[in-house]
Every structure is written in structure tokens, then in C-alpha cells.
Amino acid sequence: MPSKYDILALSMGEPAGIGPEIALKAWIDREREGIAPFVVFGDPDLLISRARMFGLQVPVKTCTLEEAFDAFNLYLPVIPLENKMNDAPGEIEVANAPAVIEAIEKATAAVLEGKAKAVVTCPIQKSSLYEAGFSFPGHTEFLGALAEAATGEPANPVMMLAGPLLRTVPVTAHLPISKVPEALTAERLELVATITAHDLETRFGITRPRLAVAGLNPHAGEAGAMGTEDAEIIAPTIEKLKAKGLSVTGPHSGDTLFHAKARENYDAAIAMYHDQALIPVKTISFDETVNVTLGLPFIRTSPDHGTAIDIADKGVASPASLIAALNLAGSLKS
């Protein structure tokens, strides 16, 4: 039987974006989509205002974490923040940054304390957070720092994009493409592949997961004619991973790795850089793809899209990716 500790902790994200709207719409679809109970860490007044603005029939209830599970069927439970959020859809304000950060911190703390099953995060507007002094490239790195601070153990967060037809993991992520070759090391590739295999087995329940590793250069280097990284870094690391008992193949040419027949041969593709990983999975299943952070001592998922500031005042945002993120968080093994 589900208990109050199975509740999902949802951080509201950027208040000027679509996070509040999709949280409201996900609650409306809770029964039809079979969504596990979730509680929003955010601003209840803003959520009430946004529901009224878009004509969404969502009763919002301020509550404690202990009360949230039982409240979920009748109300959207919200745990208020100390910092307020300005209710101005489409208007990015640096003043919102403390509340956005607080929501992530408190949602994460709830899970680390064993009072919630997983963290689910609505999108954040990184530009305004940077302006406010936020020192992390994004959610993934911040969550790693929170985990380390709480446990005293090193965390190695790894980003996975998980869709119904494809899972991809970038070895390097938020970097200019010119910086990728120097950031691509054998140590980093080995770490990412090892964490991916471990979490696919322990979180996703896949026995001896199969990994396909993409090359960095066109045609995986074409025997050195189009770059040496594939032969000098990627191929030897694959052999090392095989010697450790992992099921790994590659390096594969990136242009032939993602078609339907190729996808039958692996459970996740390890890509060398951000777009090599994200373009195929978002192209195949944009609305159903979920951002999952591997390598943490807790479950974290997120929609695969951004804040969508340009449509935040229109009421047209789809909650599909957030619903997918909530459903995946509810199904993963903690």
C-alpha cells in the first residue's frame, strides 16, 4: 500500500514560466494519467492566481508535508516558501531567484530526510539565477552539491534523457562545442558509463543493461582520418568497461546509432556531447521524454523542456512531459 512517504516533491520552478500552469494541469489529469500523489514546493497564492487566470478548476491547499499525501485526491497540496514569488507570467525577474532556489532545496531535503520518494523539478530560468549569484550550471550540478552537503559523500550527477523509445546520456553536457574534445576524457567516459549501467539496473530494474557508445567525430573518426579521440580515448575505455563486466559496444557512428533497428540493440546510448544526446531523443518523443539525474542518492526527474516564457501567459502549455516525469519518478526504485 502506498504511504505518505511515497509522495513526490515537486519544485515549482520559474514563476514567470509555465511551471505553475503545468503543475496545475498535471493535478487535473491525476486520475486519468494515474499520477502518484505529489506536493508542490512553491507559492500557493501564485498558483491560485494562475488557476484563476487560465480558468483551471484546481483547489489549492496549503499544508505540511505529512498532510500532503492524504490531501492530494481533493486538493493540490502546496508547501509555502519563506521567499515570495512575483506573479508576472512572461516577465523574468531576478527577485524570484531566492524562492526558486529555496523550492529546490526544500524539495530535495524532503527526499533526503526520507519524507518523500523523489524530487521532480519544474524548469528554471538559469539566466536570472546567474544574475542573482547562482554558481551552478544548472539543476543537475546543484542537486549534486545538495546531496554532497547532506550526506558527506561525493556525488557524480549524470544527466539522462529517457523517452519511451530511447534513452541517451551525454558524457559532456553544458559546454560550448569547442570545449568538448578537451573535456572528453577516458576517466569521464568510464564514470558516466558505469553510473548509467548501475542506475539502469538498480533504479530501472534492467538486468545487465546494454550500452551503446557513440563516437565523437563523424563516422567515429574514420580510422583516424576525421579525428583521433575515437581511437585513442573512446575505444580503449570501452574495452576497459567490458573487462569490468559491462555490456558495452562502440564507438558507433552517431549518424547510424538512433534509427529504429539500431535502438533494438541497446538500453541506453552514451553520447559524447549535449546535442548528440538530446536531439535524437527529443525528436523521437518530445512530449514524453524525461530528464533523469543518475548518480544521486535519490530519484530526480524533470520535464525535458524549458520555461517557455513566450507562452507563459497564454494558458496553452502542455503538461505531458511533466506528467511523464511524475510517472517515471513514481515508478523508479528508490
C-alpha positions, 0 to 999 in steps of 0.5 A: 500500500502506498504511504505518505512517504511515497509522495513526490516533491515537486519544485515549482520552478520559474514563476514567470514560466509555465511551471505553475500552469503545468503543475496545475494541469498535471493535478487535473489529469491525476486520475486519468494519467494515474499520477502518484500523489505529489506536493508542490514546493512553491507559492500557493497564492501564485498558483491560485492566481494562475488557476484563476487566470487560465480558468483551471478548476484546481483547489489549492491547499496549503499544508505540511508535508505529512498532510500532503499525501492524504490531501492530494485526491481533493486538493493540490497540496502546496508547501509555502516558501519563506521567499515570495514569488512575483506573479508576472507570467512572461516577465523574468525577474531576478527577485524570484531567484531566492524562492526558486532556489529555496523550492529546490532545496526544500524539495530535495531535503524532503527526499533526503530526510526520507519524507518523500520518494523523489524530487521532480523539478519544474524548469528554471530560468538559469539566466536570472539565477546567474544574475542573482549569484547562482554558481551552478550550471544548472539543476543537475550540478546543484542537486549534486552539491545538495546531496554532497552537503547532506550526506558527506559523500561525493556525488557524480550527477549524470544527466539522462534523457529517457523517452519511451523509445530511447534513452541517451546520456551525454558524457559532456553536457553544458559546454560550448562545442569547442570545449568538448574534445578537451573535456572528453576524457577516458576517466569521464567516459568510464564514470558516466558509463558505469553510473548509467549501467548501475542506475539502469539496473538498480533504479530501472530494474534492467538486468545487465543493461546494454550500452551503446557508445557513440563516437565523437567525430563523424563516422567515429573518426574514420580510422583516424582520418576525421579525428583521433579521440575515437581511437585513442580515448573512446575505444580503449575505455570501452574495452576497459568497461567490458573487462569490468563486466559491462555490456558495452559496444562502440564507438558507433557512428552517431549518424547510424546509432538512433534509427529504429533497428539500431535502438533494438540493440541497446538500453541506453546510448552514451553520447559524447556531447549535449546535442548528440544526446538530446536531439535524437531523443527529443525528436523521437518523443518530445512530449514524453521524454524525461530528464533523469539525474543518475548518480544521486542518492535519490530519484530526480526527474524533470520535464525535458523542456524549458520555461517557455516564457513566450507562452507563459501567459497564454494558458496553452502549455502542455503538461505531458512531459511533466506528467511523464516525469511524475510517472517515471519518478513514481515508478523508479526504485528508490 
